[in-house]
């Protein structure tokens, strides 16, 4: 019995190491989590960007903990049912702790940095690379959700030149270059 738990521990640990080195091995949770956590109607449990308790990493953490706790129970001389119960409870506790304390918070943090083109409509930005007449330049804006500075390819709405440093408003965000209109004249420099 001890050898069975030790084997499960070794296989789980080996697969867990391989998974962390090469990435997610199987897509267990891709559709399964949507079905498990869909309660009908408008209710929906949002687990974050791609977090699922059925990912290969969490399953391999469970297998490793299951084997380890089962081995401990068997080594202490517990009967098969006792060692198995300890293995199940210990495996679930470690897997749940890993999911809720590590994977889920990291997934939510990653999801909060996602930026969509539609988020930029109506925002003000600054021209960081001159927009020539009929051509493309670059505009920098602050993303509303993450507060990150984002540089976008941009073109003038009327096809006119917009100089470096001008404040602009994004009329039409991507895909492709954003369409912008100037809000204020650029700061004057001695070379102008």
Secondary structure, DSSP 8 states (H G I E B T S, - for coil): -HHHHHHHHHHHHHHHHHHHHH-----THHHHHHHHTB-STT-B----SS--TTSHHHHHHHHHHHHHHHHHHHHTT--HHHHHHHHHHHHHHHHHHHIIIIIHHHHHHHHTT---GGGGTT-EEEEEE-B-TTS-EEEEEE-TTT--EEEEEEEETTS--B-TT-EEEEEE--SSSEEEEEEE-----TT-
